[in-house]
C-alpha cells in the first residue's frame, strides 16, 4: 500500500492492516490482530513524523507466513534511523512520546531497519500469531 505521508495516511495504514489480517483469517477482534496493527501504527506514525519528505508517500507491506506476519514500512528519510530501545536514553517520565519502539521490541520476534538507497529506508518487524 502506498499512502500519503500524513496523519490520515497513518490512520489508513492501521485500518487497512486490520482489514487485511481479517481477510487472512486473523480476526480483528483478536489479540494477534491488535498486536500486529499496533506495530503497523507505530511504524506508520514514525514514517509520517520522522520519515517524511514533503510530496512523497510512504509504503506499508504485509506478508503472511506460517505463524508469522512480516510488517514493512518504507519511508523517504534514510538519514533518520530508528533508535533501538536500550541504546538511547529513555524518554522523560512526563513525556507523551518516545516509547513506541519499546512496544515494537516487546511484540515482535525480530525487528530492524535497512537503508535501501539514498532516498528510502525500510523498517521491518516479524510478529508471531497463533494459526
Sine and cosine of phi, psi and omega as CSV:
sin_phi,cos_phi,sin_psi,cos_psi,sin_omega,cos_omega
0.00,0.00,0.75,-0.66,0.13,-0.99
-0.97,-0.25,0.79,-0.61,-0.10,-0.99
-0.75,-0.66,0.43,-0.90,0.02,-1.00
-0.93,0.37,0.58,-0.81,0.01,-1.00
-0.99,0.17,0.94,0.34,-0.03,-1.00
-0.60,-0.80,0.20,-0.98,0.05,-1.00
-0.88,0.47,-0.54,0.84,0.06,-1.00
-0.90,0.43,-0.65,0.76,0.05,-1.00
-0.90,0.44,-0.65,0.76,0.03,-1.00
-0.90,0.43,-0.67,0.74,0.03,-1.00
-0.89,0.45,-0.68,0.73,0.01,-1.00
-0.89,0.45,-0.60,0.80,0.05,-1.00
-0.85,0.53,-0.70,0.71,0.02,-1.00
-0.88,0.48,-0.74,0.67,-0.05,-1.00
-0.91,0.42,-0.69,0.72,0.01,-1.00
-0.92,0.38,-0.54,0.84,0.07,-1.00
-0.89,0.46,-0.76,0.65,0.00,-1.00
-0.86,0.50,-0.64,0.77,0.03,-1.00
-0.90,0.43,-0.70,0.71,-0.01,-1.00
-0.91,0.42,-0.68,0.74,0.02,-1.00
-0.87,0.49,-0.68,0.74,0.03,-1.00
-0.87,0.49,-0.67,0.74,0.04,-1.00
-0.90,0.44,-0.49,0.87,0.04,-1.00
-0.99,0.12,-0.02,1.00,0.01,-1.00
1.00,-0.06,0.24,0.97,0.09,-1.00
-0.96,-0.27,0.99,-0.13,-0.17,-0.99
-0.86,0.50,0.64,-0.77,0.01,-1.00
-0.86,0.50,-0.45,0.89,-0.05,-1.00
-0.99,0.10,-0.09,1.00,-0.04,-1.00
-1.00,0.03,0.28,-0.96,-0.03,-1.00
-0.93,0.37,-0.55,0.84,0.00,-1.00
-0.89,0.46,-0.69,0.73,0.03,-1.00
-0.90,0.44,-0.65,0.76,0.01,-1.00
-0.89,0.46,-0.66,0.75,-0.01,-1.00
-0.93,0.38,-0.75,0.66,-0.02,-1.00
-0.90,0.44,-0.66,0.75,0.03,-1.00
-0.91,0.42,-0.58,0.82,0.06,-1.00
-0.90,0.44,-0.62,0.78,0.04,-1.00
-0.91,0.40,-0.71,0.70,0.06,-1.00
-0.86,0.51,-0.70,0.72,-0.02,-1.00
-0.87,0.49,-0.69,0.73,0.01,-1.00
-0.90,0.43,-0.75,0.66,0.00,-1.00
-0.89,0.45,-0.65,0.76,0.00,-1.00
-0.92,0.39,-0.67,0.74,0.04,-1.00
-0.88,0.47,-0.65,0.76,0.04,-1.00
-0.91,0.40,-0.63,0.78,0.03,-1.00
-0.88,0.47,-0.64,0.77,-0.02,-1.00
-0.97,0.25,-0.61,0.79,-0.08,-1.00
-0.99,0.11,-0.72,0.69,-0.13,-0.99
-0.93,-0.36,-0.31,0.95,-0.10,-0.99
-0.93,-0.37,0.33,0.94,-0.12,-0.99
-1.00,-0.01,0.70,-0.71,0.22,-0.97
-0.87,-0.49,0.82,-0.57,-0.05,-1.00
-0.78,0.62,0.73,-0.68,0.05,-1.00
1.00,0.09,-0.02,1.00,-0.01,-1.00
-0.88,-0.47,0.64,-0.77,-0.03,-1.00
-1.00,0.08,0.15,-0.99,0.20,-0.98
-0.88,-0.47,0.32,-0.95,-0.03,-1.00
-0.86,-0.51,0.54,-0.84,0.10,-0.99
-0.81,-0.58,0.75,-0.66,0.06,-1.00
-0.79,-0.61,0.68,-0.73,0.10,-1.00
-0.86,-0.52,0.69,-0.72,0.05,-1.00
-0.78,-0.63,0.77,-0.64,0.01,-1.00
-0.99,-0.13,0.77,-0.64,0.12,-0.99
-0.75,-0.66,0.12,-0.99,0.01,-1.00
-0.86,0.51,0.92,-0.40,0.06,-1.00
0.88,0.47,0.38,0.92,-0.02,-1.00
-0.47,-0.88,0.68,-0.74,0.15,-0.99
-0.88,-0.47,0.79,-0.62,0.06,-1.00
-0.99,-0.15,0.80,-0.60,0.03,-1.00
-0.96,-0.30,0.76,-0.65,0.07,-1.00
-0.75,-0.66,0.73,-0.68,0.09,-1.00
-0.80,-0.61,0.79,-0.62,-0.02,-1.00
-0.92,-0.38,0.83,-0.56,0.06,-1.00
-0.84,-0.55,-0.03,-1.00,-0.18,-0.98
-0.94,-0.33,0.41,0.91,0.03,-1.00
-0.77,-0.64,0.97,0.23,0.01,-1.00
-0.92,0.38,-0.22,0.98,0.04,-1.00
-0.99,0.15,-0.19,0.98,0.02,-1.00
-0.92,-0.40,0.99,-0.11,-0.04,-1.00
-1.00,-0.07,0.54,-0.84,0.05,-1.00
-0.89,0.45,0.51,-0.86,0.09,-1.00
-0.99,-0.16,0.87,-0.50,-0.01,-1.00
-0.92,0.40,0.70,-0.72,0.04,-1.00
-0.83,0.55,0.63,-0.78,0.01,-1.00
1.00,-0.08,-0.37,0.93,0.01,-1.00
-1.00,0.03,-0.70,0.71,0.02,-1.00
-0.99,-0.15,0.35,-0.93,0.00,-1.00
-0.91,0.42,0.54,-0.84,0.02,-1.00
-0.92,0.39,0.38,-0.92,0.03,-1.00
-0.93,0.38,0.39,-0.92,0.07,-1.00
-0.85,0.53,0.48,-0.88,-0.05,-1.00
-0.86,0.51,-0.51,0.86,-0.02,-1.00
-1.00,0.01,0.07,1.00,0.01,-1.00
-0.96,0.27,0.60,-0.80,0.01,-1.00
-1.00,-0.07,0.00,1.00,-0.01,-1.00
-0.65,-0.76,-0.01,-1.00,0.08,-1.00
1.00,-0.07,0.13,0.99,-0.03,-1.00
-0.91,-0.41,0.00,1.00,-0.09,-1.00
-0.88,0.48,-0.66,0.75,-0.01,-1.00
-0.95,0.31,-0.35,0.94,0.15,-0.99
-0.90,0.44,-0.64,0.77,0.05,-1.00
-0.92,0.40,-0.69,0.72,0.02,-1.00
-0.86,0.51,-0.73,0.69,-0.01,-1.00
-0.88,0.47,-0.58,0.81,0.00,-1.00
-0.96,0.29,-0.62,0.79,-0.08,-1.00
-1.00,0.09,-0.54,0.84,-0.15,-0.99
-1.00,0.06,0.55,-0.83,0.14,-0.99
-0.92,0.39,-0.68,0.73,0.03,-1.00
-0.51,-0.86,0.46,-0.89,0.12,-0.99
-0.38,-0.92,0.33,-0.94,0.00,-1.00
-0.01,-1.00,-0.28,-0.96,0.00,-1.00
-0.46,-0.89,0.33,-0.94,0.05,-1.00
-0.52,-0.86,0.68,-0.73,0.13,-0.99
-0.98,0.18,0.88,-0.48,-0.07,-1.00
-0.99,0.14,-0.63,0.78,-0.04,-1.00
-0.28,-0.96,-0.05,-1.00,-0.03,-1.00
-0.91,0.43,-0.15,0.99,-0.11,-0.99
-0.89,-0.45,-0.24,0.97,-0.08,-1.00
-0.61,-0.79,0.41,-0.91,0.19,-0.98
-0.75,-0.66,0.42,-0.91,0.01,-1.00
-0.87,-0.48,0.81,-0.59,0.10,-0.99
-0.95,-0.32,0.73,-0.68,-0.11,-0.99
-0.71,-0.71,0.38,-0.93,0.11,-0.99
-0.50,-0.87,0.57,-0.83,0.11,-0.99
-0.91,-0.42,0.87,-0.49,-0.10,-1.00
-0.89,-0.46,0.80,-0.60,0.02,-1.00
-0.98,0.20,0.40,-0.92,0.09,-1.00
-0.49,-0.87,0.36,-0.93,0.04,-1.00
-1.00,0.09,0.84,-0.54,-0.02,-1.00
-0.97,0.25,0.00,0.00,0.00,0.00
